[in-house]
Amino acid sequence: MAFVQNVPFFSIMISMFAGIVSSILPAKAARRLNIVATTLIGAMSAWLLVFMLQSDMGYYTYMMGHFPAPWGNEIRAGVLEALMALIFCIVMVLSLMGGLHKLDEEVEPSKENLYYILVDLLLGSLLALIYTNDIFTAYVFVEINTLAACGLIAIRQIGRTFEAAVRYMIMSLLGSGLLLMGICMLYDMTGHLLMSNMKESIAMIMEEGTYAVPMLVTIGLIVVGLAIKSALFPFHAWLPDAYGYSTVSSAAMLSSLVSKGYIFLLVKIFYRVIGLEYIAGSQVLNIIFWFAICGMIFGSMNAIWEKDIRRMIAFSSVAQIGYIYMGFGLGTEAGMIASVFHMLMHSATKSLLFISAIGLTDASGYKRDFFEVTGAGYRNKIAGAGFLVGSVSMVGVPMFAGFVSKLLFAEAAMADPSWRMFPAIIVLSISTILNAVYFLKTVLRIYTPMPAEEERAKGYVRIPWKQNKVYAAAIILFIVLNVVLGCNSKPIIMMIEEGLRNFM
């Protein structure tokens, strides 16, 4: 085994160990350790990705400890896993950079090192969800992810964040409970916890026709559990406050990474545990499809009605999660590829929007109301540019990642021979128009000039980009990432295709 194949194990261990060490470090040292560890893991993930692209093995398994599966634990890595880990690390580092200047205001100084412990645990759990080949290990890290995310919401310690954290915890534990019930039923029917072994047993069960009803119930429990945790409509009630009132970096990471970890686990279960052909035959995809297109419409409608700019961005996530599940609902390879690419696009773009929005509100007297950010794009030019790029990407303007994403969804819908084709195309068109309504009207608002006398009367200030170079660098790098995904999408799509083939 080449040394580079140890990267998944070391990535998880480094992030978990950084969290442990941060508990005894002062805030600044914990911050440096977190940035260094996440950057190092990102570099290692890029190394692994290059290795997997150059090799012909497709994927490999890594034995944890001295005992092979099914007694021991197992990691499985391929092109798609390495790509997801790389993007997650990039987004996490940039999200931390973008919110660094606000952390002293949002978190008590005595609890700053606790904040970085939670971030390290969050990254470790996400990497474990990406790499693990054991379904119970995945559940354990789902719970670690839940606790870390809840802590990142509550650590701001204002009334709305406590309420949001409690609501998030209740809904998330409900989803976790359903997921655990599904895993227990799978173990009872198959006698395995390793995903690959489970799939072999499930294929035999399906062929023999036994456990048909229990298997349908199991699939339903797992899908609904992960749908609740990833805020698929109508299970999204916890999302707006959780994203809208947490710290800037927390909002960026929660919206772009946490839900994607759960969705990526669902993709692995579809392909590697149950089998996509059996999922399609269970009619569960029909339910996912209808929930998804409802989320695309109602999430966008709520965003249009919302006057708080951060909550507007949060409601937009409900619609974007709907896009991902719509691709799943199509039940085709093209739909799955579109959904996975949309996960990458949304991770890069939604973080950019949250980071940019805080710069606009800071330049508007810390007010978040839609009308109060009039002219904010001139008062904070780097934040205005970031919000503009994020908005046009979400709408689907060419050159940006969102355009490629929506094009892939449209092609997948057109290629679907079933009844889903017309609803998918119609709702995709309507949702795109609604996206344009609430994002572009906000762009027009922030670039509507306000008289200097009125700005002074309201106490608004102009913030030059040189005032916070780290914040400006984060926005610029997010813009570059978005353009790379938009203009260099072909090799990324090829990686996703290869990765999904190796999921079988």
N, C-alpha and C positions, 0 to 999 in steps of 0.2 A: 504493500500500500504506500502510495506517495505521501509525503508529509502534508501536502496541501489538503489531503482528504480529511485531516484532523480539524479543519477550519470550523465545521458546524459545532463540534464538541467544545472547542476552545472559545468560540463566539458566545455560546450560552454561559460557559463558566466565567469568562471575563466579565460579562455584564452582571452576573449574580455576585461575583467576588467584589466588584467595584461597589455594589450596594452595601455589602457587609463592611468594607473598609471605610466607606463614606460616613458610617454611623459614629466613628470616633474622630472624624476630621472636622475642622472648622469650615464654615460655609464656602469661602473662596477656594480652599483646597479641594473640597468635595465637587465644586463646580468644574475645576480644572480636570480632576480625575474623570468626571463624567464625560466631558468633551473629548478628552484623549481616548478614553475607552471606546466611545461610540465611533470616533474617527478611525481608530485601529480596527474595530470590527468591520466597518465599512470597507476599509482597504483590504482586509482579509477576504471579505465577501466578493470583492472585485477580482481578487486573485483566483478564488475558487471558480467564479464565473468564466474567466478566461480559460482555466484548466478544463472545465467541462465542455466548453465550446471546441477546444482543440482535440479532446479525446473522443473516442467512438463508443464509450461505455454506456452513454445515455443517462445512467444513474448508478449509484453505488450505495451499499448499506454499511453502517458503522456500528460495531458491537460495543455497547456500554458495559464495562466491567469484564469479568472473566467468564461469564456464562452466556452462551448464545440464546437467541430467541427460540422457543417462546418463554424460557425461564428468565432470561435477561431482557434488558431494554435495548431498543434499536433506533438508530437515526438513519434516515434515508435522504440523500441529497441528489439533486439534478440541476439542470439549467434554470428551471423556473424558480426553484427554491433559492438559488444563489442570487438570481435577479431580484426577487422580492426582498431578500435580506439587504441587498445593496441599496435599493430604493428606500427602504424603511430607515436605514441608518442615515442616509443623506437628508431625508425629510426631518428626522429627529434632531440632527445637529443644527440644521437651518432654523427649525422651530425654536430651539433653545437660544440661538443667537438672536433671533428676531424679538424674543420676549425678555431678553436679559436685562434691558434697561428698566423694565417695569417690575422686576421681581422684588426689589427692595421695598417698593410701595405696596405690593400685593401680598407678600408673605412676611411674617414676623422674622426678624433677624435670627432669633434663636431656633427657628424651624427651617432655615434654608437648607441645611445639610439633609434634613428629613425629606425635603422636596427632591433632592437628587437621588436619595435612596429609592424613592418611589419611581423616579424616571428610569433608574438602572433596572429595577425589578420589572417595570413595564417592557423595556427592551428585551430583557432575558426571556420573559414569557412569550413575547411575540416571536422571537427566534425559535423557541421551543415548539410553538405551534406550527411554524414553517417547516421545521426539520424532523420532528418526531414521527416515528412509524408505529407508535403504540397509542392506542386510542384512550387508554386510561391515563397515561402520562399527559396526553393532550388535555384531558379534563382537569388534571391537577393544575396545569399552567393556565387554563381558562380561569380558574379561581384566583390564582395569583394575579393575573391580568385584571380581573374584576376589582380586587382589593386595591391594587396600585392605582387604577383609574379613579376609583371612588376617593382615595386619598388625595389625588391631584385636583379633584373638584373641591373637596372640603377644606383644603389647606388655606384657602384664601380667607376663610372665617368671617364672612358676612352673612346676613340672614338668608339671602337668596341662594348662596352656595350650599349652606347646610340643608335647605329644603331640596335643592337639586340633587345633592349627594344622597339624601335619604330616598328620594324617588328613584334615582339611578340604582341604588343598592337593592331596593325592593324588586324592581323590574328585572334587574340582572340576575338576582338569586332565583327568581321564578324561571327565567330562561335556563340557568344552570341546573335547576332541579329537573326540568324536562329533559335536558341533555343527558344528565346522569341516569335517569330512568331508561332512556333509549339505549345507552351504553350497557346498562345492566341486562336489558332484554336481549341485546345482541350477544353478550357473553353467555347468557343462559342458552341461547339457541345454537351458538357456534362452538363454545368452549375455548375461545381464543380472545386475546386482547391485541395481538399484533395485526395491523391492518391487512397485510398481504394474506395471512392465514385466514382471517375473517372472510375475505373475499372468496377464497376457495370453498369454504364451508357454505357460504351463502349461495354460491353457484350450484352446489349440490342440493341445497334446500329448495331452491327455485325449480331445479330440474325435476325433483321428486314431487313437488307440489305440496310439501308439508309446511306447516307454520305460515301459510299464506296471510291469514288475518293478523297474527302477531307481528309478522314482518312489516305489514302495512302500517300498523299502529306504531311500530318502532321508528320507521322512516318519518312518520308524521311528528313524533315527539322530538326527534333530533332536529328536523327542519324548523319546527316552530320555536324550539329552544334557542337555536342560533339566530333565527329571525328576530326574536325579542331582543337578544343581546346586540344585534347589529342595527336595530331601529328600523326594521322594515314596517311600512304602514300595514295595519293600524296599531303597531306596538311602539310607536315613536314618541309617546307623550313625555318621556323623561328627557328627550334630546335637547329641545331649545334652551331650557334653563341650564343644563349641564354644560353646553358649549357656550352659551351666551354670557354666563357670569363667572366662570372659572378664570384663572390667570391666562394671560395671553398665550404663553407657551403651552399651557395645558389644553386650551381650546384648540390650538393648531395640531397638537399631537393626538388628542382624543378624536377629533373629526377626521383626521387623515389616516391614522394608524390602527387604533383600537378596533373599530368595526371591521377593518380589512383583515385583521388577524382572525376574527371569527368567521368571516366569509371565506377566507383561504382554507380554514379547517373544513368548512362545509364542502368546498370543491374537492378536497382530498377524500372526504367521506363518500361523495358521489362517485368518484372515479376509483378509488383504491379500496374501499370497504364494500360498498353495495354494488357498484357497477352502474354506469350511466344508463344502460339499456333497461335495467330493472327499475331504476328511478322513473324513467319515461313511461314504463308500463304500469306504474303504480298510480298514475293520475295526480300525483303530488305536484308535478310541474304545472298542471293547470291551475291549481290553487295559488302557487307561487306567482304565476304569470298575472292573475287577476289582482292580487295584492300589490304587485309591482306597478302595474299601470295605474292603479288607483293612487299609489304613493307618488308617482310622477306628476299627476295632476294636482292632488290635494296639497302636496308639499310645496309646489310652485304657487298655488293659490294663497296659502298661508304666508309665503314669503312676500307676495305682492301686498297683502294687507298689513304686514308688520312694519312698524315705524322705527323700531330700534335696529340700527344697522347690523349689530352683531347677531341679534336673534334672527334677522332676515337671512344672514349667511347660514345660520344653523338650520333654519327651515329648508334652505336650499339643499342641505345634506339629505333630508328625507326624500326629496325628489331624486337625488343622485344615487342613493341606495336603491331606489326603485328601478333605475336604469340597470344596475348590476343584476338584480333579481329577474328583471325582464329577460335579459340574455340567458339566464339559467332556464327560465320558463320556456324559451323556444326549444330547448332540448336538443340542440344541434351543436356540432363542433364550432361552427362559425359564431353562434351565440355565446358559447363559453369563451372563445377567444376575445370577443368584443367585451365581455364582462370583465375578464382579467385585465385587459388593457385599460378599461375604464377605472378599475381599482388603482392602477398606477397614476392615471391622469388625475383622478380625484385627490389622491394623496398629495401630489405636487401642487395642485391648484387651490384646494381648500385651505391649506396651511398658508399659502401666499395671501389669500383674501383676509384671513383672520389677522395675520401679522400687519398687513397694510391698513386694515380698518382701525387698529389702535393708533397708528400714526395720524390718521385723519381725525379721530376723536380728540387726540391730544392737542391738535392744532385748532380745535373748535371748543375750547374751554372744557374739555373732558365730557362733553355732552354727546350722547349717542343717538339722539333723535334725527330722523331723516332730514328735516328742514334745517337743523343746526349745523350740518356738515356742508352747507352751501359754500362753495369756493374753497373747500379744504384741499383740493388738488393743487391749488396755487400756493397755499400756506405750507404744505408739506409735499414737495414735488416728488420725492422718491416714493412716498406712500401712495400718492395719486397714480404714479406710473404703475406701481405694483397692483393696485386695485383695478386699474384699466386692463392690464394684461390678464389678470385672473378672471375678470368679468367677460372679456371677449372670448377667452378660452372656454368658459362654462357655456357661453351661448353657442359656440361652434364656429368661430371665425377661422378661415384657413391660416396656416402657418403655426397654429397653436394646437396643443394636445387634444383639446376638446373637439376640434373638428375631426380629427382622425377617429376618435372614439365614437362620435355620432355617425360617421360614415360607415364604420364597422357594424354598428347596430342596424343601420338601414340596409346594408348588404345582407346581413344575417336574416333580417325579416323578409326581404325580397326572395331569398333562397329557400325560405321555409314553405313547403308545399301544403302545410296544414291550414286550418282555419285561423291560426294565430297571426298569419301574415298581415291581414288588413287591420286588426286592432293595434298591432305593434307599430305599423307605419303611421296610422292616424294619430295615436297617442304620442309617438315620437315627434311628429310635426307640431302638435298642439303644445307639448312640453317645451319644445325649442322656442316657440313664440312666447310662451310665458316666461321662460328664462330671460329672453331679451327684454321683456317688459320690466322685470324688477331689477335686473342687473344694469341695463343700459340707462334706465331712468335715474339710477343712483350715480352712474358715471356722469350723466348730464348735470346732476345736482352738484357734484363735487367740483365740476368744471364750469359752473355758473358763477361769474365774477360777483363778488360782494364789495360794495364801496368801502374804501379804507376807513372812513369815519364810522361806519357801522361796525366794522371789525374791531376798532378800538373801543367803541362803546360796549360791545359784548365781551371784551377782554380776550379776544382771540389773538393768537400769536403765530408768527411765521417761524418755521423750524427748518433751517438749512440742513442739507444732507450731511454736511461735515460735522454737525453737532453730535451725531452718533454714527460713526463709521461702521461699527459692527452691525447695527440695524440696517443701514443702507446696503452693506455687503450681503446680508441675508436675503433681502428683497431682490437684489440683482441676480444672485445665484438661483433663487427660485424662478425668476424670469427665464434665465438660461436653461434651467431644467425643463421648463414648460416648452420652450422653443425646440429643444433637443428632442423631446417626446413627439412634438408636432411635425418637425421637419426631417427627422431621422427615424421614423416609426417602423420602416420595413424590417430592419434587423431585430427590433424589439418584438414585433409581431411574430417573426420567425422563431425567436427564442420561446415565446409563449406557446406556439404550435408544437415545437419539439418537447417542451416541458409537459404539456398536457398529454402528448402521445406516450411519454414515459411514465405518466401517472397510472396507466393501465395495469 
